[in-house]
Every structure is written in structure tokens, then in C-alpha cells.
Amino acid sequence: MATPVKTGKPSGYLLFPWSLLSIILILVFDIGFKEFFGKNWSWIVLVLIIPAAIIENLKVGYSTIKIMFLKIVYSLLSFLIVGLAFGIAGAGWYYERFQKVQIPRVDIPWYVLLALGVILLIEIVQIFSMLKAVRREFMQFDPDN
């Protein structure tokens, strides 16, 4: 006797882009409130990275199409935003250092860029674990296996 499959709406925390929110908050805090936070950046970044990593880890076991699709879309947006931040920081550094041109630039410190890199590594791991879950899901329906 087959067990019925429950089909319902996924929970809100599964659909919410926690890593993308952390990336946006880190950039907004760095650009907008740099003088306000001062030397407390390491604590703020930890407070934003650790919950995002834990909550994103909870998404691994769920392999519904909606969750996987949104995870890929949010991951691509995260890579886009971090790529823009790295590009802006790199262009400003390049023009100041090699072209000797003073332009108004966004100065993103190395530890903020490191935090963004850590969040992207978390995103990459989540994507690969999600692909592993999809493979496991397809292997269940394979008649040869």
C-alpha cells in the first residue's frame, strides 16, 4: 500500500533568501553606516553570516521544485550582487593605484569582501547539496536501480 504524498505550501523560511539578505545587509551597513560601526565589523559580520548559514542548511533536505528554483534564482542574484561589489571595489582601487586618478569610490574593506566570499562559498555548497538531493530523488524513480 502506497503512502500518500503530502502536497502543501512550503514554509516561509524555506522560500526566503537568507544569504541574499545577509549580503545586502553587509553591503548596506558597510556603505551607509561605516563610521557608526567603527571597529565592530567583525561581530556584525558574524551575526549576519552564521544565521544565514544555519538557516540555508535547513533547506538542504527539501527537494521540491519551487524551493530548488528559488534557491537557484537567489543564488544567482547573490553572485551578481557580490560580483558588482568586487568590481566596484577593484575598479576604485585600480584607478587610485595605477591611473593616479581620484574618483569618488565605494571603499569596501578586505574583511567585508572576505565575508561576502564566505557567504558565496556557503551558496556553492548549498547548490551542490541540492543537486545531490535531486539526484537521489530521481534515483528513487529509476526502475533499473
C-alpha positions as CSV (number, residue, x, y, z in Angstrom):
1,M,0.0,0.0,0.0
2,A,1.5,3.3,-1.1
3,T,1.6,6.2,1.4
4,P,0.0,9.4,0.3
5,V,2.3,12.3,-0.5
6,K,1.5,15.5,1.3
7,T,1.4,18.4,-1.0
8,G,1.1,21.7,0.6
9,K,2.7,25.1,0.6
10,P,6.4,25.1,1.8
11,S,7.2,27.0,4.9
12,G,8.2,30.6,4.7
13,Y,11.7,30.2,5.9
14,L,12.3,27.7,3.0
15,L,11.4,30.3,0.4
16,F,13.1,33.3,2.0
17,P,16.5,34.3,0.6
18,W,18.6,34.3,3.8
19,S,22.0,34.5,2.2
20,L,20.9,37.2,-0.2
21,L,19.5,39.2,2.7
22,S,22.8,38.8,4.6
23,I,24.8,40.0,1.5
24,I,22.6,43.0,1.1
25,L,22.7,43.9,4.8
26,I,26.5,43.6,4.9
27,L,26.8,45.9,1.9
28,V,24.3,48.4,3.2
29,F,25.9,48.5,6.6
30,D,29.4,48.9,5.1
31,I,28.4,51.7,2.7
32,G,25.9,53.6,4.8
33,F,27.0,53.1,8.4
34,K,30.8,52.7,8.2
35,E,31.5,55.5,10.7
36,F,28.8,54.3,13.1
37,F,30.0,50.8,13.5
38,G,33.7,51.5,13.5
39,K,35.8,48.5,14.7
40,N,32.7,46.3,15.5
41,W,32.5,45.0,11.9
42,S,33.8,41.5,12.8
43,W,30.9,41.0,15.2
44,I,28.3,42.3,12.9
45,V,29.5,40.1,10.0
46,L,29.4,37.0,12.3
47,V,25.9,37.9,13.4
48,L,24.8,38.1,9.7
49,I,26.8,35.1,8.3
50,I,26.2,32.4,11.0
51,P,22.3,32.6,11.0
52,A,22.3,32.7,7.2
53,A,24.5,29.6,7.0
54,I,22.4,27.7,9.6
55,I,19.0,28.6,8.0
56,E,20.3,27.9,4.5
57,N,21.5,24.5,5.7
58,L,17.9,23.7,6.7
59,K,16.9,23.9,3.1
60,V,19.1,21.0,2.0
61,G,16.6,18.2,2.8
62,Y,13.8,19.8,0.8
63,S,13.8,19.0,-2.9
64,T,10.5,20.4,-4.2
65,I,10.8,22.2,-7.5
66,K,9.7,25.6,-6.1
67,I,12.3,25.6,-3.4
68,M,15.1,24.5,-5.7
69,F,14.1,27.0,-8.4
70,L,14.0,29.9,-5.9
71,K,17.3,28.7,-4.4
72,I,19.0,28.9,-7.8
73,V,17.5,32.3,-8.6
74,Y,18.5,33.7,-5.2
75,S,22.0,32.2,-5.6
76,L,22.4,33.8,-9.0
77,L,21.3,37.2,-7.6
78,S,23.8,36.8,-4.7
79,F,26.6,36.1,-7.2
80,L,25.5,39.1,-9.2
81,I,25.5,41.5,-6.2
82,V,28.8,40.2,-4.8
83,G,30.4,40.4,-8.3
84,L,29.3,44.0,-8.6
85,A,30.7,44.8,-5.1
86,F,34.0,43.2,-6.0
87,G,34.0,45.0,-9.3
88,I,33.3,48.4,-7.8
89,A,36.0,47.9,-5.1
90,G,38.5,46.6,-7.6
91,A,37.9,49.5,-10.1
92,G,38.2,52.1,-7.5
93,W,41.5,50.6,-6.2
94,Y,42.8,50.2,-9.8
95,Y,42.1,53.9,-10.7
96,E,43.6,55.2,-7.5
97,R,46.7,53.0,-7.6
98,F,47.7,52.7,-11.2
99,Q,45.9,55.6,-13.0
100,K,46.6,58.1,-10.3
101,V,43.1,59.4,-10.7
102,Q,41.0,60.4,-7.7
103,I,37.4,59.4,-8.4
104,P,34.5,59.1,-5.9
105,R,34.5,55.4,-5.0
106,V,33.0,52.9,-2.7
107,D,35.6,51.7,-0.3
108,I,34.9,48.2,0.8
109,P,37.4,46.8,3.3
110,W,39.0,43.4,2.9
111,Y,37.1,41.8,5.8
112,V,33.8,42.7,4.2
113,L,34.9,41.2,0.9
114,L,36.0,38.1,2.8
115,A,32.6,37.9,4.5
116,L,30.9,38.1,1.1
117,G,33.2,35.4,-0.2
118,V,32.3,33.2,2.7
119,I,28.6,33.6,2.0
120,L,29.2,32.7,-1.6
121,L,31.0,29.6,-0.6
122,I,28.0,28.7,1.5
123,E,25.8,29.2,-1.5
124,I,28.0,27.0,-3.7
125,V,27.9,24.2,-1.1
126,Q,24.1,24.5,-0.9
127,I,23.7,24.3,-4.6
128,F,25.8,21.1,-4.8
129,S,24.0,19.5,-1.9
130,M,20.7,20.4,-3.6
131,L,21.8,18.8,-6.8
132,K,22.7,15.7,-4.8
133,A,19.2,15.7,-3.3
134,V,17.7,16.0,-6.8
135,R,19.9,13.0,-8.0
136,R,18.7,11.0,-5.0
137,E,15.1,11.9,-5.8
138,F,15.5,10.8,-9.4
139,M,17.2,7.6,-8.4
140,Q,14.1,6.6,-6.4
141,F,12.1,6.6,-9.6
142,D,14.6,4.7,-11.7
143,P,13.4,1.2,-12.5
144,D,16.9,-0.1,-13.1
145,N,18.1,0.8,-9.7
